[in-house]
Amino acid sequence: MSKTVCKNENNRGKIQIMADIVDLCKSGIRKTHIMYKGNLSYEQINRYLYDLLEKELITQNLDDGVLTYRATEKGRTFLQYYNMMLSILDENSIRVESPIAKLT
């Protein structure tokens, strides 16, 4: 007997998590605040911050002796495209009709 694996709709994918982190970083934020507000583990936040820094979507700043993260211009552009994609997908999901429904 095989198990069926169902993807929970509440699970976030990598791109969504990256967008969430960049969004949190728009005004400058500490790592622990990203971790808690983003609902991420310590391992996850380190991995995502490394990836986002590598891709130059966020930057590290030392503000008054405190390490903070800020979205770069490239990161803000990423967010614009990400949100545009979400709105397109949302529009399409509302307007899509079943071909079978048209026949009846």
SULKAFEN-V337424 format. One record per residue. N is the residue number from 1. RES is the residue in three letters. PSI is psi as a letter, one per 30 degrees, with the letter a starting at -180 (* if undefined). OMEGA is omega in degrees with one decimal (NA if undefined). Layout:
n=N res=RES psi=PSI omega=OMEGA
n=N res=RES psi=PSI omega=OMEGA
This chain:
n=1 res=MET psi=k omega=-178.1
n=2 res=SER psi=k omega=178.3
n=3 res=LYS psi=k omega=174.6
n=4 res=THR psi=k omega=179.2
n=5 res=VAL psi=j omega=178.6
n=6 res=CYS psi=k omega=177.0
n=7 res=LYS psi=k omega=178.2
n=8 res=ASN psi=k omega=-178.7
n=9 res=GLU psi=f omega=179.3
n=10 res=ASN psi=f omega=177.9
n=11 res=ASN psi=k omega=178.9
n=12 res=ARG psi=k omega=174.8
n=13 res=GLY psi=l omega=-177.2
n=14 res=LYS psi=e omega=-178.0
n=15 res=ILE psi=e omega=179.4
n=16 res=GLN psi=e omega=178.7
n=17 res=ILE psi=e omega=178.2
n=18 res=MET psi=e omega=178.9
n=19 res=ALA psi=e omega=178.5
n=20 res=ASP psi=e omega=-179.3
n=21 res=ILE psi=e omega=179.2
n=22 res=VAL psi=e omega=178.3
n=23 res=ASP psi=e omega=177.5
n=24 res=LEU psi=f omega=-175.6
n=25 res=CYS psi=g omega=-176.2
n=26 res=LYS psi=e omega=-177.7
n=27 res=SER psi=g omega=-178.9
n=28 res=GLY psi=k omega=-174.3
n=29 res=ILE psi=l omega=177.6
n=30 res=ARG psi=l omega=-178.8
n=31 res=LYS psi=e omega=-177.6
n=32 res=THR psi=e omega=178.5
n=33 res=HIS psi=e omega=175.6
n=34 res=ILE psi=e omega=-177.6
n=35 res=MET psi=e omega=-177.6
n=36 res=TYR psi=e omega=-179.3
n=37 res=LYS psi=e omega=179.2
n=38 res=GLY psi=f omega=-179.2
n=39 res=ASN psi=h omega=-177.7
n=40 res=LEU psi=l omega=175.8
n=41 res=SER psi=l omega=178.9
n=42 res=TYR psi=e omega=179.5
n=43 res=GLU psi=e omega=-179.8
n=44 res=GLN psi=e omega=-177.2
n=45 res=ILE psi=e omega=178.0
n=46 res=ASN psi=e omega=-179.8
n=47 res=ARG psi=e omega=-178.6
n=48 res=TYR psi=e omega=177.9
n=49 res=LEU psi=e omega=177.8
n=50 res=TYR psi=e omega=-179.4
n=51 res=ASP psi=e omega=-178.3
n=52 res=LEU psi=e omega=175.7
n=53 res=LEU psi=e omega=178.6
n=54 res=GLU psi=e omega=-178.5
n=55 res=LYS psi=f omega=179.6
n=56 res=GLU psi=h omega=175.5
n=57 res=LEU psi=f omega=174.0
n=58 res=ILE psi=l omega=176.8
n=59 res=THR psi=l omega=175.8
n=60 res=GLN psi=k omega=176.4
n=61 res=ASN psi=k omega=174.2
n=62 res=LEU psi=j omega=-178.7
n=63 res=ASP psi=j omega=-179.6
n=64 res=ASP psi=h omega=178.1
n=65 res=GLY psi=g omega=-179.3
n=66 res=VAL psi=k omega=178.9
n=67 res=LEU psi=k omega=178.1
n=68 res=THR psi=l omega=179.8
n=69 res=TYR psi=k omega=179.8
n=70 res=ARG psi=k omega=175.5
n=71 res=ALA psi=k omega=174.8
n=72 res=THR psi=l omega=175.7
n=73 res=GLU psi=e omega=176.6
n=74 res=LYS psi=e omega=177.8
n=75 res=GLY psi=e omega=177.8
n=76 res=ARG psi=e omega=176.2
n=77 res=THR psi=e omega=176.2
n=78 res=PHE psi=e omega=179.4
n=79 res=LEU psi=e omega=178.6
n=80 res=GLN psi=e omega=179.9
n=81 res=TYR psi=e omega=179.1
n=82 res=TYR psi=e omega=179.8
n=83 res=ASN psi=e omega=176.3
n=84 res=MET psi=e omega=179.1
n=85 res=MET psi=e omega=179.0
n=86 res=LEU psi=e omega=-178.7
n=87 res=SER psi=e omega=176.7
n=88 res=ILE psi=e omega=179.2
n=89 res=LEU psi=e omega=179.7
n=90 res=ASP psi=e omega=177.4
n=91 res=GLU psi=e omega=-178.1
n=92 res=ASN psi=e omega=-179.0
n=93 res=SER psi=f omega=178.8
n=94 res=ILE psi=e omega=-172.9
n=95 res=ARG psi=f omega=-176.1
n=96 res=VAL psi=k omega=175.9
n=97 res=GLU psi=k omega=178.1
n=98 res=SER psi=k omega=177.1
n=99 res=PRO psi=f omega=179.7
n=100 res=ILE psi=e omega=-180.0
n=101 res=ALA psi=e omega=179.2
n=102 res=LYS psi=f omega=-178.4
n=103 res=LEU psi=f omega=-176.4
n=104 res=THR psi=* omega=NA
